Amino acid sequence: MQIERTPLPGIGVRHTFTTAQGRRIGVVAYRGQDRRDVFHDDPNDPDGTCDLRLTRSEAVALARLLGLVDVLEVVAGDGPPR
C-alpha cells in the first residue's frame, strides 16, 4: 500500500491512501496544534468527503483501537500484544 504525503503550506501535512475497495482515506496533521482531521471520500458524491476532527490524544486512542500500539510494542520487543 502506498501512502501519499502532501505538505500543506501554513497548515501541516496530509497523508492519504486508497483502500482495496477504492476508497480514499486520509489524515491531516496540523502543525503546532493538538488536532488531526480524519477523512474519507463519499462514494455517493465524487466531490465530497466526510471528516472527523480529533485531538492528538483521541488520535492515539483510535490508533490503539486499530492495533497500532500493539504492533509497535511487538516490534520494539516488549512482548506480545495485550
PDB file of N, CA, C and O in Angstrom:
ATOM      1  N   MET A   1       0.848  -1.169   0.000  1.00  0.00           N
ATOM      2  CA  MET A   1       0.000   0.000   0.000  1.00  0.00           C
ATOM      3  C   MET A   1       0.898   1.238   0.000  1.00  0.00           C
ATOM      4  O   MET A   1       1.895   1.298   0.720  1.00  0.00           O
ATOM      5  N   GLN A   2       0.539   2.194  -0.795  1.00  0.00           N
ATOM      6  CA  GLN A   2       1.307   3.435  -0.883  1.00  0.00           C
ATOM      7  C   GLN A   2       0.575   4.548  -0.136  1.00  0.00           C
ATOM      8  O   GLN A   2      -0.611   4.788  -0.360  1.00  0.00           O
ATOM      9  N   ILE A   3       1.300   5.218   0.751  1.00  0.00           N
ATOM     10  CA  ILE A   3       0.751   6.362   1.476  1.00  0.00           C
ATOM     11  C   ILE A   3       1.346   7.622   0.869  1.00  0.00           C
ATOM     12  O   ILE A   3       2.564   7.784   0.798  1.00  0.00           O
ATOM     13  N   GLU A   4       0.470   8.501   0.439  1.00  0.00           N
ATOM     14  CA  GLU A   4       0.905   9.770  -0.149  1.00  0.00           C
ATOM     15  C   GLU A   4       1.019  10.821   0.948  1.00  0.00           C
ATOM     16  O   GLU A   4       0.116  10.966   1.771  1.00  0.00           O
ATOM     17  N   ARG A   5       2.114  11.541   0.958  1.00  0.00           N
ATOM     18  CA  ARG A   5       2.345  12.617   1.933  1.00  0.00           C
ATOM     19  C   ARG A   5       2.366  13.928   1.165  1.00  0.00           C
ATOM     20  O   ARG A   5       3.187  14.124   0.269  1.00  0.00           O
ATOM     21  N   THR A   6       1.443  14.833   1.530  1.00  0.00           N
ATOM     22  CA  THR A   6       1.337  16.109   0.834  1.00  0.00           C
ATOM     23  C   THR A   6       1.487  17.253   1.830  1.00  0.00           C
ATOM     24  O   THR A   6       0.627  17.429   2.693  1.00  0.00           O
ATOM     25  N   PRO A   7       2.572  18.042   1.729  1.00  0.00           N
ATOM     26  CA  PRO A   7       2.705  19.214   2.598  1.00  0.00           C
ATOM     27  C   PRO A   7       1.598  20.219   2.284  1.00  0.00           C
ATOM     28  O   PRO A   7       1.275  20.460   1.121  1.00  0.00           O
ATOM     29  N   LEU A   8       1.032  20.789   3.319  1.00  0.00           N
ATOM     30  CA  LEU A   8       0.011  21.828   3.176  1.00  0.00           C
ATOM     31  C   LEU A   8       0.599  23.106   3.776  1.00  0.00           C
ATOM     32  O   LEU A   8       0.512  23.311   4.987  1.00  0.00           O
ATOM     33  N   PRO A   9       1.193  23.965   2.951  1.00  0.00           N
ATOM     34  CA  PRO A   9       1.875  25.163   3.461  1.00  0.00           C
ATOM     35  C   PRO A   9       0.999  25.974   4.411  1.00  0.00           C
ATOM     36  O   PRO A   9      -0.142  26.318   4.102  1.00  0.00           O
ATOM     37  N   GLY A  10       1.574  26.267   5.581  1.00  0.00           N
ATOM     38  CA  GLY A  10       0.865  27.055   6.581  1.00  0.00           C
ATOM     39  C   GLY A  10      -0.163  26.266   7.376  1.00  0.00           C
ATOM     40  O   GLY A  10      -0.801  26.811   8.277  1.00  0.00           O
ATOM     41  N   ILE A  11      -0.331  24.991   7.055  1.00  0.00           N
ATOM     42  CA  ILE A  11      -1.353  24.179   7.723  1.00  0.00           C
ATOM     43  C   ILE A  11      -0.729  22.967   8.413  1.00  0.00           C
ATOM     44  O   ILE A  11      -0.858  22.806   9.627  1.00  0.00           O
ATOM     45  N   GLY A  12      -0.058  22.123   7.643  1.00  0.00           N
ATOM     46  CA  GLY A  12       0.519  20.891   8.180  1.00  0.00           C
ATOM     47  C   GLY A  12       0.802  19.912   7.065  1.00  0.00           C
ATOM     48  O   GLY A  12       1.360  20.282   6.032  1.00  0.00           O
ATOM     49  N   VAL A  13       0.416  18.656   7.271  1.00  0.00           N
ATOM     50  CA  VAL A  13       0.674  17.597   6.295  1.00  0.00           C
ATOM     51  C   VAL A  13      -0.566  16.726   6.153  1.00  0.00           C
ATOM     52  O   VAL A  13      -1.236  16.408   7.135  1.00  0.00           O
ATOM     53  N   ARG A  14      -0.863  16.343   4.903  1.00  0.00           N
ATOM     54  CA  ARG A  14      -1.973  15.423   4.629  1.00  0.00           C
ATOM     55  C   ARG A  14      -1.377  14.089   4.192  1.00  0.00           C
ATOM     56  O   ARG A  14      -0.520  14.047   3.309  1.00  0.00           O
ATOM     57  N   HIS A  15      -1.830  12.998   4.811  1.00  0.00           N
ATOM     58  CA  HIS A  15      -1.424  11.640   4.450  1.00  0.00           C
ATOM     59  C   HIS A  15      -2.667  10.928   3.935  1.00  0.00           C
ATOM     60  O   HIS A  15      -3.707  10.945   4.592  1.00  0.00           O
ATOM     61  N   THR A  16      -2.568  10.296   2.751  1.00  0.00           N
ATOM     62  CA  THR A  16      -3.725   9.602   2.187  1.00  0.00           C
ATOM     63  C   THR A  16      -3.307   8.253   1.592  1.00  0.00           C
ATOM     64  O   THR A  16      -2.155   8.059   1.203  1.00  0.00           O
ATOM     65  N   PHE A  17      -4.253   7.343   1.534  1.00  0.00           N
ATOM     66  CA  PHE A  17      -4.063   6.070   0.839  1.00  0.00           C
ATOM     67  C   PHE A  17      -5.404   5.620   0.279  1.00  0.00           C
ATOM     68  O   PHE A  17      -6.454   6.136   0.663  1.00  0.00           O
ATOM     69  N   THR A  18      -5.358   4.661  -0.625  1.00  0.00           N
ATOM     70  CA  THR A  18      -6.566   4.108  -1.234  1.00  0.00           C
ATOM     71  C   THR A  18      -6.751   2.683  -0.739  1.00  0.00           C
ATOM     72  O   THR A  18      -5.821   1.877  -0.785  1.00  0.00           O
ATOM     73  N   THR A  19      -7.960   2.372  -0.262  1.00  0.00           N
ATOM     74  CA  THR A  19      -8.257   1.032   0.246  1.00  0.00           C
ATOM     75  C   THR A  19      -8.441   0.056  -0.915  1.00  0.00           C
ATOM     76  O   THR A  19      -8.526   0.460  -2.075  1.00  0.00           O
ATOM     77  N   ALA A  20      -8.501  -1.228  -0.586  1.00  0.00           N
ATOM     78  CA  ALA A  20      -8.725  -2.265  -1.599  1.00  0.00           C
ATOM     79  C   ALA A  20     -10.070  -2.068  -2.303  1.00  0.00           C
ATOM     80  O   ALA A  20     -10.243  -2.498  -3.443  1.00  0.00           O
ATOM     81  N   GLN A  21     -11.021  -1.419  -1.624  1.00  0.00           N
ATOM     82  CA  GLN A  21     -12.331  -1.152  -2.219  1.00  0.00           C
ATOM     83  C   GLN A  21     -12.349   0.139  -3.033  1.00  0.00           C
ATOM     84  O   GLN A  21     -13.391   0.532  -3.557  1.00  0.00           O
ATOM     85  N   GLY A  22     -11.185   0.802  -3.139  1.00  0.00           N
ATOM     86  CA  GLY A  22     -11.097   2.021  -3.932  1.00  0.00           C
ATOM     87  C   GLY A  22     -11.475   3.298  -3.201  1.00  0.00           C
ATOM     88  O   GLY A  22     -11.616   4.346  -3.831  1.00  0.00           O
ATOM     89  N   ARG A  23     -11.641   3.234  -1.894  1.00  0.00           N
ATOM     90  CA  ARG A  23     -11.983   4.420  -1.098  1.00  0.00           C
ATOM     91  C   ARG A  23     -10.709   5.143  -0.695  1.00  0.00           C
ATOM     92  O   ARG A  23      -9.704   4.502  -0.389  1.00  0.00           O
ATOM     93  N   ARG A  24     -10.739   6.464  -0.693  1.00  0.00           N
ATOM     94  CA  ARG A  24      -9.604   7.272  -0.248  1.00  0.00           C
ATOM     95  C   ARG A  24      -9.795   7.606   1.222  1.00  0.00           C
ATOM     96  O   ARG A  24     -10.859   8.075   1.628  1.00  0.00           O
ATOM     97  N   ILE A  25      -8.738   7.358   2.034  1.00  0.00           N
ATOM     98  CA  ILE A  25      -8.754   7.646   3.468  1.00  0.00           C
ATOM     99  C   ILE A  25      -7.557   8.531   3.748  1.00  0.00           C
ATOM    100  O   ILE A  25      -6.494   8.335   3.160  1.00  0.00           O
ATOM    101  N   GLY A  26      -7.710   9.497   4.634  1.00  0.00           N
ATOM    102  CA  GLY A  26      -6.583  10.366   4.927  1.00  0.00           C
ATOM    103  C   GLY A  26      -6.653  11.008   6.299  1.00  0.00           C
ATOM    104  O   GLY A  26      -7.671  10.974   6.990  1.00  0.00           O
ATOM    105  N   VAL A  27      -5.517  11.596   6.661  1.00  0.00           N
ATOM    106  CA  VAL A  27      -5.381  12.328   7.919  1.00  0.00           C
ATOM    107  C   VAL A  27      -4.643  13.621   7.619  1.00  0.00           C
ATOM    108  O   VAL A  27      -3.615  13.622   6.941  1.00  0.00           O
ATOM    109  N   VAL A  28      -5.178  14.718   8.132  1.00  0.00           N
ATOM    110  CA  VAL A  28      -4.460  15.997   8.084  1.00  0.00           C
ATOM    111  C   VAL A  28      -3.949  16.261   9.491  1.00  0.00           C
ATOM    112  O   VAL A  28      -4.728  16.361  10.439  1.00  0.00           O
ATOM    113  N   ALA A  29      -2.627  16.373   9.619  1.00  0.00           N
ATOM    114  CA  ALA A  29      -1.994  16.707  10.897  1.00  0.00           C
ATOM    115  C   ALA A  29      -1.629  18.184  10.846  1.00  0.00           C
ATOM    116  O   ALA A  29      -0.849  18.610   9.994  1.00  0.00           O
ATOM    117  N   TYR A  30      -2.193  18.957  11.755  1.00  0.00           N
ATOM    118  CA  TYR A  30      -1.987  20.404  11.760  1.00  0.00           C
ATOM    119  C   TYR A  30      -0.724  20.760  12.533  1.00  0.00           C
ATOM    120  O   TYR A  30      -0.529  20.325  13.668  1.00  0.00           O
ATOM    121  N   ARG A  31       0.119  21.549  11.908  1.00  0.00           N
ATOM    122  CA  ARG A  31       1.383  21.966  12.517  1.00  0.00           C
ATOM    123  C   ARG A  31       1.125  22.830  13.749  1.00  0.00           C
ATOM    124  O   ARG A  31       0.366  23.797  13.698  1.00  0.00           O
ATOM    125  N   GLY A  32       1.773  22.461  14.860  1.00  0.00           N
ATOM    126  CA  GLY A  32       1.695  23.260  16.074  1.00  0.00           C
ATOM    127  C   GLY A  32       0.359  23.216  16.791  1.00  0.00           C
ATOM    128  O   GLY A  32       0.112  24.020  17.689  1.00  0.00           O
ATOM    129  N   GLN A  33      -0.499  22.295  16.410  1.00  0.00           N
ATOM    130  CA  GLN A  33      -1.816  22.187  17.049  1.00  0.00           C
ATOM    131  C   GLN A  33      -2.053  20.761  17.534  1.00  0.00           C
ATOM    132  O   GLN A  33      -1.492  19.805  16.999  1.00  0.00           O
ATOM    133  N   ASP A  34      -2.873  20.641  18.529  1.00  0.00           N
ATOM    134  CA  ASP A  34      -3.279  19.327  19.041  1.00  0.00           C
ATOM    135  C   ASP A  34      -4.528  18.903  18.271  1.00  0.00           C
ATOM    136  O   ASP A  34      -5.607  18.764  18.847  1.00  0.00           O
ATOM    137  N   ARG A  35      -4.367  18.698  16.942  1.00  0.00           N
ATOM    138  CA  ARG A  35      -5.529  18.433  16.098  1.00  0.00           C
ATOM    139  C   ARG A  35      -5.148  17.537  14.927  1.00  0.00           C
ATOM    140  O   ARG A  35      -4.094  17.707  14.313  1.00  0.00           O
ATOM    141  N   ARG A  36      -6.020  16.584  14.629  1.00  0.00           N
ATOM    142  CA  ARG A  36      -5.913  15.720  13.460  1.00  0.00           C
ATOM    143  C   ARG A  36      -7.306  15.623  12.850  1.00  0.00           C
ATOM    144  O   ARG A  36      -8.286  15.435  13.570  1.00  0.00           O
ATOM    145  N   ASP A  37      -7.399  15.747  11.553  1.00  0.00           N
ATOM    146  CA  ASP A  37      -8.667  15.525  10.861  1.00  0.00           C
ATOM    147  C   ASP A  37      -8.546  14.234  10.065  1.00  0.00           C
ATOM    148  O   ASP A  37      -7.634  14.084   9.251  1.00  0.00           O
ATOM    149  N   VAL A  38      -9.465  13.301  10.298  1.00  0.00           N
ATOM    150  CA  VAL A  38      -9.528  12.053   9.558  1.00  0.00           C
ATOM    151  C   VAL A  38     -10.644  12.225   8.535  1.00  0.00           C
ATOM    152  O   VAL A  38     -11.727  12.708   8.864  1.00  0.00           O
ATOM    153  N   PHE A  39     -10.376  11.828   7.295  1.00  0.00           N
ATOM    154  CA  PHE A  39     -11.415  11.985   6.277  1.00  0.00           C
ATOM    155  C   PHE A  39     -11.431  10.780   5.348  1.00  0.00           C
ATOM    156  O   PHE A  39     -10.452  10.043   5.236  1.00  0.00           O
ATOM    157  N   HIS A  40     -12.558  10.601   4.693  1.00  0.00           N
ATOM    158  CA  HIS A  40     -12.686   9.586   3.649  1.00  0.00           C
ATOM    159  C   HIS A  40     -13.627  10.127   2.597  1.00  0.00           C
ATOM    160  O   HIS A  40     -14.444  11.008   2.865  1.00  0.00           O
ATOM    161  N   ASP A  41     -13.502   9.586   1.392  1.00  0.00           N
ATOM    162  CA  ASP A  41     -14.361  10.064   0.325  1.00  0.00           C
ATOM    163  C   ASP A  41     -15.786   9.578   0.531  1.00  0.00           C
ATOM    164  O   ASP A  41     -16.032   8.594   1.229  1.00  0.00           O
ATOM    165  N   ASP A  42     -16.708  10.280  -0.086  1.00  0.00           N
ATOM    166  CA  ASP A  42     -18.119   9.920  -0.032  1.00  0.00           C
ATOM    167  C   ASP A  42     -18.446   9.189  -1.333  1.00  0.00           C
ATOM    168  O   ASP A  42     -18.434   9.804  -2.399  1.00  0.00           O
ATOM    169  N   PRO A  43     -18.737   7.882  -1.265  1.00  0.00           N
ATOM    170  CA  PRO A  43     -18.974   7.133  -2.510  1.00  0.00           C
ATOM    171  C   PRO A  43     -20.186   7.628  -3.297  1.00  0.00           C
ATOM    172  O   PRO A  43     -20.297   7.366  -4.495  1.00  0.00           O
ATOM    173  N   ASN A  44     -21.093   8.342  -2.629  1.00  0.00           N
ATOM    174  CA  ASN A  44     -22.277   8.867  -3.309  1.00  0.00           C
ATOM    175  C   ASN A  44     -22.050  10.247  -3.911  1.00  0.00           C
ATOM    176  O   ASN A  44     -22.903  10.752  -4.641  1.00  0.00           O
ATOM    177  N   ASP A  45     -20.916  10.856  -3.615  1.00  0.00           N
ATOM    178  CA  ASP A  45     -20.596  12.191  -4.124  1.00  0.00           C
ATOM    179  C   ASP A  45     -19.098  12.252  -4.410  1.00  0.00           C
ATOM    180  O   ASP A  45     -18.302  12.433  -3.488  1.00  0.00           O
ATOM    181  N   PRO A  46     -18.704  12.103  -5.676  1.00  0.00           N
ATOM    182  CA  PRO A  46     -17.282  12.052  -6.002  1.00  0.00           C
ATOM    183  C   PRO A  46     -16.515  13.312  -5.591  1.00  0.00           C
ATOM    184  O   PRO A  46     -15.293  13.264  -5.447  1.00  0.00           O
ATOM    185  N   ASP A  47     -17.199  14.418  -5.403  1.00  0.00           N
ATOM    186  CA  ASP A  47     -16.533  15.653  -4.985  1.00  0.00           C
ATOM    187  C   ASP A  47     -16.603  15.875  -3.480  1.00  0.00           C
ATOM    188  O   ASP A  47     -16.040  16.847  -2.975  1.00  0.00           O
ATOM    189  N   GLY A  48     -17.280  14.995  -2.760  1.00  0.00           N
ATOM    190  CA  GLY A  48     -17.490  15.199  -1.323  1.00  0.00           C
ATOM    191  C   GLY A  48     -16.631  14.298  -0.461  1.00  0.00           C
ATOM    192  O   GLY A  48     -16.162  13.247  -0.897  1.00  0.00           O
ATOM    193  N   THR A  49     -16.438  14.734   0.770  1.00  0.00           N
ATOM    194  CA  THR A  49     -15.729  13.926   1.759  1.00  0.00           C
ATOM    195  C   THR A  49     -16.473  14.014   3.086  1.00  0.00           C
ATOM    196  O   THR A  49     -17.257  14.936   3.310  1.00  0.00           O
ATOM    197  N   CYS A  50     -16.222  13.061   3.948  1.00  0.00           N
ATOM    198  CA  CYS A  50     -16.739  13.070   5.314  1.00  0.00           C
ATOM    199  C   CYS A  50     -15.528  13.158   6.227  1.00  0.00           C
ATOM    200  O   CYS A  50     -14.526  12.482   5.994  1.00  0.00           O
ATOM    201  N   ASP A  51     -15.609  13.980   7.257  1.00  0.00           N
ATOM    202  CA  ASP A  51     -14.436  14.101   8.109  1.00  0.00           C
ATOM    203  C   ASP A  51     -14.787  14.046   9.581  1.00  0.00           C
ATOM    204  O   ASP A  51     -15.943  14.192   9.979  1.00  0.00           O
ATOM    205  N   LEU A  52     -13.734  13.827  10.386  1.00  0.00           N
ATOM    206  CA  LEU A  52     -13.841  13.697  11.829  1.00  0.00           C
ATOM    207  C   LEU A  52     -12.645  14.406  12.438  1.00  0.00           C
ATOM    208  O   LEU A  52     -11.504  14.072  12.116  1.00  0.00           O
ATOM    209  N   ARG A  53     -12.876  15.366  13.303  1.00  0.00           N
ATOM    210  CA  ARG A  53     -11.792  16.110  13.947  1.00  0.00           C
ATOM    211  C   ARG A  53     -11.435  15.456  15.270  1.00  0.00           C
ATOM    212  O   ARG A  53     -12.303  15.217  16.109  1.00  0.00           O
ATOM    213  N   LEU A  54     -10.125  15.164  15.456  1.00  0.00           N
ATOM    214  CA  LEU A  54      -9.633  14.513  16.665  1.00  0.00           C
ATOM    215  C   LEU A  54      -8.502  15.318  17.289  1.00  0.00           C
ATOM    216  O   LEU A  54      -7.707  15.936  16.581  1.00  0.00           O
ATOM    217  N   THR A  55      -8.433  15.309  18.614  1.00  0.00           N
ATOM    218  CA  THR A  55      -7.248  15.842  19.288  1.00  0.00           C
ATOM    219  C   THR A  55      -6.154  14.786  19.178  1.00  0.00           C
ATOM    220  O   THR A  55      -6.418  13.652  18.776  1.00  0.00           O
ATOM    221  N   ARG A  56      -4.931  15.156  19.533  1.00  0.00           N
ATOM    222  CA  ARG A  56      -3.831  14.188  19.469  1.00  0.00           C
ATOM    223  C   ARG A  56      -4.124  12.974  20.358  1.00  0.00           C
ATOM    224  O   ARG A  56      -3.889  11.838  19.945  1.00  0.00           O
ATOM    225  N   SER A  57      -4.630  13.200  21.561  1.00  0.00           N
ATOM    226  CA  SER A  57      -4.904  12.071  22.454  1.00  0.00           C
ATOM    227  C   SER A  57      -6.020  11.192  21.896  1.00  0.00           C
ATOM    228  O   SER A  57      -5.983   9.974  22.071  1.00  0.00           O
ATOM    229  N   GLU A  58      -7.001  11.778  21.236  1.00  0.00           N
ATOM    230  CA  GLU A  58      -8.055  10.983  20.604  1.00  0.00           C
ATOM    231  C   GLU A  58      -7.490  10.178  19.427  1.00  0.00           C
ATOM    232  O   GLU A  58      -7.882   9.031  19.212  1.00  0.00           O
ATOM    233  N   ALA A  59      -6.567  10.784  18.666  1.00  0.00           N
ATOM    234  CA  ALA A  59      -5.930  10.078  17.556  1.00  0.00           C
ATOM    235  C   ALA A  59      -5.117   8.886  18.074  1.00  0.00           C
ATOM    236  O   ALA A  59      -5.125   7.819  17.461  1.00  0.00           O
ATOM    237  N   VAL A  60      -4.420   9.065  19.195  1.00  0.00           N
ATOM    238  CA  VAL A  60      -3.663   7.967  19.803  1.00  0.00           C
ATOM    239  C   VAL A  60      -4.614   6.861  20.252  1.00  0.00           C
ATOM    240  O   VAL A  60      -4.322   5.679  20.068  1.00  0.00           O
ATOM    241  N   ALA A  61      -5.751   7.240  20.840  1.00  0.00           N
ATOM    242  CA  ALA A  61      -6.739   6.243  21.265  1.00  0.00           C
ATOM    243  C   ALA A  61      -7.273   5.469  20.062  1.00  0.00           C
ATOM    244  O   ALA A  61      -7.447   4.253  20.140  1.00  0.00           O
ATOM    245  N   LEU A  62      -7.531   6.149  18.966  1.00  0.00           N
ATOM    246  CA  LEU A  62      -8.003   5.474  17.754  1.00  0.00           C
ATOM    247  C   LEU A  62      -6.923   4.535  17.219  1.00  0.00           C
ATOM    248  O   LEU A  62      -7.231   3.417  16.806  1.00  0.00           O
ATOM    249  N   ALA A  63      -5.672   4.970  17.222  1.00  0.00           N
ATOM    250  CA  ALA A  63      -4.572   4.109  16.774  1.00  0.00           C
ATOM    251  C   ALA A  63      -4.501   2.851  17.641  1.00  0.00           C
ATOM    252  O   ALA A  63      -4.256   1.756  17.135  1.00  0.00           O
ATOM    253  N   ARG A  64      -4.714   3.012  18.936  1.00  0.00           N
ATOM    254  CA  ARG A  64      -4.707   1.859  19.843  1.00  0.00           C
ATOM    255  C   ARG A  64      -5.840   0.898  19.471  1.00  0.00           C
ATOM    256  O   ARG A  64      -5.637  -0.316  19.440  1.00  0.00           O
ATOM    257  N   LEU A  65      -7.016   1.431  19.192  1.00  0.00           N
ATOM    258  CA  LEU A  65      -8.146   0.583  18.808  1.00  0.00           C
ATOM    259  C   LEU A  65      -7.884  -0.152  17.500  1.00  0.00           C
ATOM    260  O   LEU A  65      -8.350  -1.276  17.313  1.00  0.00           O
ATOM    261  N   LEU A  66      -7.139   0.478  16.595  1.00  0.00           N
ATOM    262  CA  LEU A  66      -6.821  -0.137  15.315  1.00  0.00           C
ATOM    263  C   LEU A  66      -5.639  -1.100  15.406  1.00  0.00           C
ATOM    264  O   LEU A  66      -5.318  -1.780  14.431  1.00  0.00           O
ATOM    265  N   GLY A  67      -4.990  -1.162  16.570  1.00  0.00           N
ATOM    266  CA  GLY A  67      -3.913  -2.109  16.781  1.00  0.00           C
ATOM    267  C   GLY A  67      -2.518  -1.565  16.587  1.00  0.00           C
ATOM    268  O   GLY A  67      -1.558  -2.327  16.709  1.00  0.00           O
ATOM    269  N   LEU A  68      -2.351  -0.290  16.291  1.00  0.00           N
ATOM    270  CA  LEU A  68      -1.030   0.277  16.042  1.00  0.00           C
ATOM    271  C   LEU A  68      -0.119   0.146  17.248  1.00  0.00           C
ATOM    272  O   LEU A  68       1.045  -0.227  17.102  1.00  0.00           O
ATOM    273  N   VAL A  69      -0.620   0.443  18.425  1.00  0.00           N
ATOM    274  CA  VAL A  69       0.211   0.387  19.625  1.00  0.00           C
ATOM    275  C   VAL A  69       0.687  -1.039  19.868  1.00  0.00           C
ATOM    276  O   VAL A  69       1.840  -1.249  20.242  1.00  0.00           O
ATOM    277  N   ASP A  70      -0.189  -2.022  19.658  1.00  0.00           N
ATOM    278  CA  ASP A  70       0.190  -3.427  19.834  1.00  0.00           C
ATOM    279  C   ASP A  70       1.302  -3.811  18.867  1.00  0.00           C
ATOM    280  O   ASP A  70       2.252  -4.492  19.252  1.00  0.00           O
ATOM    281  N   VAL A  71       1.192  -3.384  17.629  1.00  0.00           N
ATOM    282  CA  VAL A  71       2.219  -3.682  16.630  1.00  0.00           C
ATOM    283  C   VAL A  71       3.538  -3.054  17.033  1.00  0.00           C
ATOM    284  O   VAL A  71       4.577  -3.709  16.948  1.00  0.00           O
ATOM    285  N   LEU A  72       3.526  -1.820  17.464  1.00  0.00           N
ATOM    286  CA  LEU A  72       4.748  -1.135  17.867  1.00  0.00           C
ATOM    287  C   LEU A  72       5.396  -1.814  19.061  1.00  0.00           C
ATOM    288  O   LEU A  72       6.623  -1.892  19.127  1.00  0.00           O
ATOM    289  N   GLU A  73       4.603  -2.307  20.009  1.00  0.00           N
ATOM    290  CA  GLU A  73       5.157  -2.991  21.172  1.00  0.00           C
ATOM    291  C   GLU A  73       5.848  -4.288  20.766  1.00  0.00           C
ATOM    292  O   GLU A  73       6.908  -4.610  21.301  1.00  0.00           O
ATOM    293  N   VAL A  74       5.272  -5.031  19.839  1.00  0.00           N
ATOM    294  CA  VAL A  74       5.880  -6.279  19.381  1.00  0.00           C
ATOM    295  C   VAL A  74       7.182  -5.978  18.646  1.00  0.00           C
ATOM    296  O   VAL A  74       8.193  -6.642  18.877  1.00  0.00           O
ATOM    297  N   VAL A  75       7.164  -4.988  17.766  1.00  0.00           N
ATOM    298  CA  VAL A  75       8.365  -4.625  17.009  1.00  0.00           C
ATOM    299  C   VAL A  75       9.468  -4.164  17.953  1.00  0.00           C
ATOM    300  O   VAL A  75      10.641  -4.461  17.724  1.00  0.00           O
ATOM    301  N   ALA A  76       9.107  -3.442  19.012  1.00  0.00           N
ATOM    302  CA  ALA A  76      10.087  -2.953  19.961  1.00  0.00           C
ATOM    303  C   ALA A  76      10.601  -4.056  20.889  1.00  0.00           C
ATOM    304  O   ALA A  76      11.536  -3.833  21.658  1.00  0.00           O
ATOM    305  N   GLY A  77       9.997  -5.234  20.821  1.00  0.00           N
ATOM    306  CA  GLY A  77      10.447  -6.342  21.657  1.00  0.00           C
ATOM    307  C   GLY A  77       9.868  -6.340  23.048  1.00  0.00           C
ATOM    308  O   GLY A  77      10.423  -6.960  23.955  1.00  0.00           O
ATOM    309  N   ASP A  78       8.755  -5.650  23.230  1.00  0.00           N
ATOM    310  CA  ASP A  78       8.118  -5.581  24.542  1.00  0.00           C
ATOM    311  C   ASP A  78       7.154  -6.733  24.789  1.00  0.00           C
ATOM    312  O   ASP A  78       6.399  -6.715  25.761  1.00  0.00           O
ATOM    313  N   GLY A  79       7.177  -7.722  23.923  1.00  0.00           N
ATOM    314  CA  GLY A  79       6.312  -8.874  24.145  1.00  0.00           C
ATOM    315  C   GLY A  79       5.110  -8.872  23.251  1.00  0.00           C
ATOM    316  O   GLY A  79       4.948  -7.978  22.420  1.00  0.00           O
ATOM    317  N   PRO A  80       4.255  -9.872  23.412  1.00  0.00           N
ATOM    318  CA  PRO A  80       3.065  -9.997  22.569  1.00  0.00           C
ATOM    319  C   PRO A  80       2.036  -8.926  22.889  1.00  0.00           C
ATOM    320  O   PRO A  80       2.027  -8.377  23.990  1.00  0.00           O
ATOM    321  N   PRO A  81       1.168  -8.627  21.925  1.00  0.00           N
ATOM    322  CA  PRO A  81       0.106  -7.637  22.170  1.00  0.00           C
ATOM    323  C   PRO A  81      -0.750  -8.045  23.341  1.00  0.00           C
ATOM    324  O   PRO A  81      -0.975  -9.231  23.582  1.00  0.00           O
ATOM    325  N   ARG A  82      -1.223  -7.061  24.060  1.00  0.00           N
ATOM    326  CA  ARG A  82      -2.113  -7.332  25.206  1.00  0.00           C
ATOM    327  C   ARG A  82      -3.550  -7.306  24.774  1.00  0.00           C
ATOM    328  O   ARG A  82      -4.445  -7.510  25.594  1.00  0.00           O
TER     329      ARG A  82
END
